[in-house]
Amino acid sequence: MISESPLRLEFTMHFERKPHGKKKLVAGETPVFVGHVPRVARVLALAHHFDHLIAQGAVKDYAEIARLSHMTRARVTQIMYLKYLAPDLQEQLVELPMQHGKDPVSEKDVRRIAMFPDWMTQRQQWRALPMTQATDY
């Protein structure tokens, strides 16, 4: 079974007591939300984790992973397709910056690229994505 530990943030806050039991946050450093890891990067990490489980012998095949994780076998296969990406593209996915709002690239687009068996073609398709034209990935 896969165990996930929740993200934990710790910071010090100072409150000033006001009349009638009210509290006021004293000026100082306020916590800043830094964003989230793009979904496609998390799913790629999951694909590598599933592959590691199979290599260790903890699970037999994709069907067992699907059964244990309450996913369909088709979804597990979609996730595992991400491992067919060229290594440099996988690295770029993992290094996508944390951000607020919509992710710069969708998992569906990346899966389409991973379907090409040739890494050079994958790189050409990667450069054609709108996300990569706007940034230096």
N, C-alpha and C positions, 0 to 999 in steps of 0.2 A: 504494500500500500504506500502511496506517495503522501508524504506529510509536508505541508507547507507551513512555514512560520510566518505570522503576520508582520508587516512592516512596522517598526517601532521607532518613534521619534521622541527624543527627550530634550527638554529645554527648561530653563528656569523662568518663572513668571513672578512678578511682584505685584501685589494688590494693596491698595490703600483703602482702609475702612472709612466708610461714609456713615452719616447718621441713618438710623432705622435699618441697620444691618446690610446696607448696600455696599458693594465693593466696586472699586474702579481700578482698571489695569493701569499701572504706573508706566509712564513713557520709558522706552528703552528698546531693546532689540525685540522685534516682533517676528514670530516664525513665518517663514516664507515657503509656500508650496512650490516645489521645484518641478512638478510635472509627473508624467508617467512614462514608463518604458514602452516604446511602441509595441503593439500587439504582435506584429510579425516577428520581432526579436524574441519575445517570450515563447511564441510557438516554435521557432527554430530551436531554442534551448530545450523545449519539450521533446522535439524530435531526437535530439542528441541524447536526452535522458532515456527515452524509450529504446534507442539503439543500444545504449549501455546496459539496460536491463536485460535485453535479449542476449548480448554478449556475455554477461555474467551468468546467465542461465536462470535468473530469477523468474522470467516468464518464457514461455515456449515460442510464441509467435504473436503477430498483430492481433489475431482473434482473441487471444487471452488478454492482451493489453486493452482491447476494446471492452471486453467483458468486465474487467476489473475497474476500468475508469468510467464506465457507464457511457461510452461513446459508441457510435456505429463503427463497423470495420472500415467503411468508406471514409469516415472522418479521420481515423487513425492513418489510413493510407495517404490521405491528403497531407496530413502533418508530416509524414515520413518523406514525401516528395521533396520537401525543402532541403533534405540532405543531399540531393542531387545538384544543388547549386555549386557553381565554381567556388573554391575556398575563399578567394578574395571578395566575392560578393557576399558570402556568409559573414565574413569579417566586417564588411561595411554595414550589414544589417544589424549586427550586434553593437556596433559603435554609433548607431543613430542616436542623436541627442534626446534626452528626456524633454518633454514639452507638454503644453496644455492643449486641449482640443483635439482636432482630427490628426491622425497619424499621417506622415508624409507619403507613405506608400502602403498599399493594401496587401494583405496576405494573398488574395486572389491574383493580383498582378504578379507577385513573386512566384506563385505556383505555376503560372503560365510560362514564365521564363525558365523555371526549373525543368519543364517538360522537354526543352531542347537538349539533345544529348551532347552537343558540341559546346564547350565552354566559351569559345570565341563568339559564337552566336548568342549565348547567354549574355555576354558582356555588351554586345551591340544592342540587344533588347533592353538591358539595364539602362544604358545611356539614353535610350529613347523614352524612358519614363519621364513624365513631367517633373517629378520630384528631383531627379538627378540633373535636370537642365537648370533648375533654379539654385542648386547648391553645388558644392565641390565634392560630392561623394564619389 
